[in-house]
Amino acid sequence: MKEGTVGDRQHLFSWRRSGLLLLALACTSTTPGRAQNTAAKPESAAQVDVDAPAVTLPATSTPEDRSREAWAILTDAAGDTKHTQTRIQALAALALLRSPQSANMIAAAMTEPDLDIRTAAVLAAGQTKDRNLTTNLRNLLDDKEPEVAFAAAMTLWKMGDKSGEDILMSVVDGDSSAGPTMVHGAKHKMSKDLHDPAMLARVGAIQAASMFFGPFGYGLAAYEFIHQSGGDVARMSAIEQISQEKTEPIHRELVVALKDKDPVVRVAAAKALTDYNDKATSMALYALFVDSKYPVRLTSAAAYLRTTGTPGPGATAISHEVASAKH
């Protein structure tokens, strides 16, 4: 890639907000006659955007200190019983990692009574592509909530596990029967809600929104954060696209984007830098450990761990020196 290309793209991060943001709204559709979530919610939808507590970075720190702090940020947020959305954002950040510690936190979240947390855990497991979580995912194929069972079946299928084939086939068939279905010997409880058009729209939108809103969680909560922060989804999408090409000009552009005033851009840039393992990138991410926005702080913590050696979902680390030498 030529140096001039970045100059041609100097306005790339100034695109207007995309209409794709409306995708998340589909996740708010409710099946008639059915409560959206049977578990008690510790917060209302209007309070999902909770700022992270103010902290300061120490004047000096070792790599071990910074790694411990990164894990502490993720662990504390994943265990925040007062704020569901904070936990969902933590799970989205943990999806950037593939380690025993992150897998244990994702697995634990799959047993939570809250529907949204279980769904977020399933989606996070799928992002990690960690086959050590397949047993946990199979356990959710009989979940009482159809969204969770469907998400587990979809996630397993994408990981090459056909344990939830009967659930997917039942949805394809569109059978209105509320009884169990069986395909190739597999048998799981099926709810009539899983055949309801409104429910199918909801579970489909959850899958789509999770892919699009990744670091923010999914559904209404993701929409609320991006809307309230004034985030520009088009810029987020552009960063995700250009980051697939590992060149030094793009690398520098992403590091600069970590300081953008838009938290959506900061999150996207942090996620895009996970495959670089140079110290300058790691320290730029470390500086965001004090960011007031949870998605930024959490994504930066996970990205910092990635840049310092923690494995990710099949990613190969790109060194600063190699990228510079090639371009």
N, C-alpha and C positions, 0 to 999 in steps of 0.2 A: 504493500500500500504506500502511495506517495505521500510525502509530507503535506503537499498542497490539498490533499483530500480533506483533511481536518479543517483547513481554512474555508473550503467550500461548504463545510457543514457547521460553520460558526453559529448559524441561527437554529441549529437542530434542536437545542434545548429551549427554544422559545416558542415551540408550537402551542397552539391553542388547545384548551381542554377538549378531549375526545368524547363523542357521543357514546362510546363504549362503556362509559361510566354507568350508564343506565342498566347494564347487565346485572349489576348487583341487586337492583330493585326487584328483579324476578324472584329472588330468594325470599322475599317477604310474603309471597302468596301463601294463604292458609287454606287448608282443606276444610270445607264447610262442616260444622258440627264437631270439629276436633280442635283441641287446644294445641297451640303451636309448640309448646314445651311443657311437659308435665312436671318437670322439676322446678322448684322455686328459684327465681332469679335474684341474685344479690344486688342487681342494678337494673335500671330501666334503659330502654334503647337510647334515650336522649343523653345518657351519662356514659356512653361507651368510650368516649375519647378522654381518657384519664392521663394527665401529665405524670411523667416519672418524677420521683422525689429528687430534689436538688442535691447534688454531690460535687465534690471537688477531687481532682486527681492529685496524687502525691507529687511532691517536687522531684523525687527520684523513685524509680521502680526497676525491678529486674524482670526478665522475660517470665520467670515463674510467678512473680507477683501479678503481672498483667494477665496471665492465663487463669490464675485463681480468681481474679476479679471478673473476668469474662464468664467463667462458669457460675460464679455467684450471682451475676446479673440474670443469667438464664434460669438458674435454679429458683431464685427468689420469685421471679415473675411467673414461672410455671406452677408455683405453689401458692399464688395469691388467691386465696379463697374468697376475697371480697370483690374481686373484679374479674368477671368472666372473660371480657374482651382482652384483658392483659394476658391471661392464660392462653387464649387462642393465639395472640401475637407471639407469645413465647414458643408455642408449638410450631408456628410457621417458621420461626428462626431456627429451632432445633432441626427442622427438616433440611437445613443446609449442611448438617453434620451427619457423620456415620461412625459413631463410636459407641462403646458399651454404655457410657454415661448418658448420652443423648437418647439411645434406644430405651434405656430403663425409664426415663421420664416420659417418653412417648407411650410406652406400654402401660405405665401407671395411669396415664390420662384416659386410656381406653376403658378403664373400669369406673370412671367417674359417673355419678348419677346425672350430670348435666348433659343433655342431648348435644348441644353445640360443642362442648369440649370433646365428647367422644367422636363426633364427626371430624373435628379439627385434628384429632390424634390419628384417625384413619387416613386423612389426607396427607398429614405429615409423614406417616409411615410409607405412603406411596411415593412421596418425593424422595425419601432417603434410598429407596430401592433395596432396603435391608431385609434379606430373606430370613433373618433371625426373628423378624416380627410377624412372620406368616401365621404362626400358631395363634398369636394374639388376635390377628385379623380374622382367622377362621372362627374364633369364639364369638365374634360379633355378627356372624351370618345369621344367628338366631336372635339378634337384638330385638327388643320389643318395638323399637322405633324403625319404621321402614327406611328412613333416610340413612340411618347408620348401617343397616343391613345391605342396602344397595351400594353405599359408598365402599363398604368392605368388599363386596363382590367385585365391584369395578376395580378396586385397588389390587386385589389378588390376581384378577385376570391380567392386568397390565404387568404384573410381576411373574407371569407365566404359570400361575396357580389357578386351576379351574374348579376349585372347591365350591365356588358360588355360582357355577354355571346354571344351576336350576333356577336361581333367583333372576338372573339375566334373561334366561329363556322364558320365564313366566312373564316378565315385563314385555318381551318381544311379542309373545303370544297375545297379550292383552286379555287373558282369561279373567273374568270377573269373580271367579271362585275364590272364597276366602280360605279354602283348605290348603294343606301342604301340597307342593308339587315335587316331582322327582324326575331327574334327568341323569342317565348313566349311573344310577344307584345312589346319587346324592339326594339328601332329603333335608329341607330346612323349613322352619315355620314361615308362613307367608301371611301377611296382613292384606285385607282387601284394600287398605289405603294405598298399597303399592301399585294397584291397578287404577286408582283414581286419577283422572287427567290433571287435576290441580296438584296432587302429590307428585306425579311424574314430572310436572313442570318445575316443581320446587327442587326435587333431587337433581334434575338435569341442570338447573341454574346453579345449584351449589357446586357441582363438578366444574362447570364452566367458569364461575366466578373464582373458584379456588385456584385455577390455573392462571387467571388474569391478575388477581389481587395478591397472589402468593404471600409476601411478607406481612400483609395487613390482616390476614385471616380470610374471612369470606362473608358474603351476604350483606345484610343491612349494616352490621358493625363496620365492615370495611368501607362501605359507602359513606357512612357517617364520618369516619376519620378523614377520608380523602376530601369530602365535601367541606367539613368544618375547617380543615387546614388550608383550604384553597388549593389543594394539590392538582397538578396537571397530569392527567393520565397519559396523554400523548407523549409527553416528555419521558415518562417512565417507560413506556413501550419502546421509544426510540433508543433509550439507553440499553434496554435488554437486547435489542437487535444488534446495535453496533458492537456491543461487548463480546459477541460471538467471534469476532475477529481479534486475535491477540496481537496487537501492534503497539509499539511504544507511544505513538501520537494518541491513540485511543486510550491507552493506559493513563497518560497524563491528563487527558480530558476527564476521565472518570475520577481521578484523585481530586481535581479541581471541583468537580460536582459534589463532592462530600461536604463542601462548605456552602452549597446553594441554600438560599432562604426557604425554599420549598422542601418540607420534610419528605414528601413523596419522592422527589429527586434524590435526596440524600439516601433514602432507603435503597432505591434502585441502584445507585452508584456503589453502595456498600456491598450489595449482593453481587454486583458485576465484578467486583475486585477479589472475589474469593479464590480465584485461580492464580493469583500472583503471590509469590512468597518472599519478596524483598522487604527489607526492614522499613524502608520509607513508607511503603503501603501499609504495613502493619501498624506503624505509629500513627499514620493518618486516621486509621480506623479506631485506634485506641483513644484518640482525642474525642471521639463521639460517644465514649462511655458516659459522658456527662450530659448528653443531649436530653432536652426536656421531653421529647416525644418517644414513647415506648417503642414503636416500631423501628425508629432509627437506632436507639440504644441497643435493642435486642439483636437486630440484624447486624449491627457493627460488632457486637460481642461474638456472635457466631462466625462472622467473616474474619475477625481477628484470629480466632482459633484455627480457621481454615488456612490462613496465610502463614501460620506458625507451625503447621504440621498435622493438625487434626484432619483425618480423612473426610471427604465429602461423598456425595452420591455418584461414585464412579468418575469423579473429576481428577484430572492430572494437573499438578501444580505447574505453573509457568513462572520461571524465574525472570526477574527484571533484566539480568544480564543477557539471557538467551534471547528475550524479546528485542532488546536493543541491538544485539548482534545481527539478527535476521532482518531488521528494518532500519 
